[in-house]
Amino acid sequence: MINPKSIYLCIIKISAKFIFRSVMNVPADEGQLLSMMLKLMNAKKTIEVGVFTGYSLLATALALPDKAKVIAIDPDREAYEVGLPFIEKAGVAHKIQFVNSDAVTAINQLLQNGEEGTFDFAFVDADKENYINYHELLLKLVRVGGMIAYDNTLWSGTVALADDDLSQEWKDQIGENRIFLRNLNTFLANDSRIDLAHLSIGDGLSLCRRLH
Ligand SMILES: C[S@@+](CC[C@H](N)C(=O)[O-])C[C@H]1O[C@@H](n2cnc3c(N)ncnc32)[C@H](O)[C@@H]1O
């Protein structure tokens, strides 16, 4: 059973983080950070892998200029349609091309269509076991100097813990994603094709800039 004290501490920690970040004018979550980065990069063509109900997609579409495009991939159209009225209300639906598919198939299709090296930015927030596969494909899709961002790369901080530090109950809760993300972090840290920055925003965001 969850200890009420740990819930209380968690609420205090999250509130303190948000207050600190707003006072210091630092983005409090990945949506705010995405928006800031896309504007700084003047991004016009982006891709999102893993949409769900479209929180990060809405942040992206709001940050892009009017004629820009975000290709949003998710096999779950139903979830996307839950958030769609809010995207429409925000007046940014025309910037979004939703692709109802798994991402490996959809990205391969884009590459076959000759879109290699044409994307400014990619945001990945989907099935963690495929992140390394997405990395290989997205490095082709994103232009030199473009950026790929991977969400949840801290996995509640558990990527930094040794196996012995985790109780069986906790291991069951966090599942195999901790291992997939740990492998990804090691892989990215050794990838000479990118510049890497690991941010402790939200659940951890890894930014990869394509070098060549
Ligand atoms: C954590 S949610 C995405 C959250 C979203 N970025 C947001 O900000 O609200 C993960 C999404 O990844 C999608 N997903 C799972 N496997 C996928 C795959 N193979 N290709 C693309 N999307 C996938 C799921 O359907 C789910 O909607």
The ligand as a Tripos MOL2 file, in Angstrom:
@<TRIPOS>MOLECULE
LIG
   27    29     1     0     0
SMALL
NO_CHARGES

@<TRIPOS>ATOM
      1 C1          3.1460    8.5680  -23.1370 C.3       1 LIG1
      2 S1          2.0010    8.5090  -24.4480 S.3       1 LIG1
      3 C2          2.3650    9.9650  -25.3460 C.3       1 LIG1
      4 C3          2.0330   11.1970  -24.5820 C.3       1 LIG1
      5 C4          2.0100   12.4540  -25.4010 C.3       1 LIG1
      6 N1          3.2950   12.7450  -26.0260 N.3       1 LIG1
      7 C5          1.5680   13.6080  -24.5280 C.2       1 LIG1
      8 O1          2.3150   14.5610  -24.3260 O.co2     1 LIG1
      9 O2          0.4510   13.5540  -23.9990 O.co2     1 LIG1
     10 C6          2.6480    7.2380  -25.4510 C.3       1 LIG1
     11 C7          1.9210    7.0390  -26.7660 C.3       1 LIG1
     12 O3          2.7680    6.2310  -27.5910 O.3       1 LIG1
     13 C8          1.9480    5.4920  -28.4390 C.3       1 LIG1
     14 N2          2.6930    4.3780  -29.0280 N.ar      1 LIG1
     15 C9          2.9160    3.1560  -28.4940 C.ar      1 LIG1
     16 N3          3.5650    2.3810  -29.3690 N.ar      1 LIG1
     17 C10         3.7770    3.1410  -30.4740 C.ar      1 LIG1
     18 C11         4.3970    2.9010  -31.7320 C.ar      1 LIG1
     19 N4          4.9420    1.7220  -32.0160 N.pl3     1 LIG1
     20 N5          4.4370    3.9100  -32.6420 N.ar      1 LIG1
     21 C12         3.8910    5.1260  -32.3390 C.ar      1 LIG1
     22 N6          3.2860    5.3930  -31.1710 N.ar      1 LIG1
     23 C13         3.2220    4.4210  -30.2500 C.ar      1 LIG1
     24 C14         0.7870    5.0510  -27.5250 C.3       1 LIG1
     25 O4         -0.3410    4.6890  -28.3010 O.3       1 LIG1
     26 C15         0.5980    6.2810  -26.6560 C.3       1 LIG1
     27 O5         -0.4640    7.0740  -27.1460 O.3       1 LIG1
@<TRIPOS>BOND
     1     1     2 1
     2     2     3 1
     3     2    10 1
     4     3     4 1
     5     4     5 1
     6     5     6 1
     7     5     7 1
     8     7     8 2
     9     7     9 1
    10    10    11 1
    11    11    12 1
    12    11    26 1
    13    12    13 1
    14    13    14 1
    15    13    24 1
    16    14    15 ar
    17    14    23 ar
    18    15    16 ar
    19    16    17 ar
    20    17    18 ar
    21    17    23 ar
    22    18    19 1
    23    18    20 ar
    24    20    21 ar
    25    21    22 ar
    26    22    23 ar
    27    24    25 1
    28    24    26 1
    29    26    27 1
@<TRIPOS>SUBSTRUCTURE
     1 LIG1         1 GROUP 0 **** ****
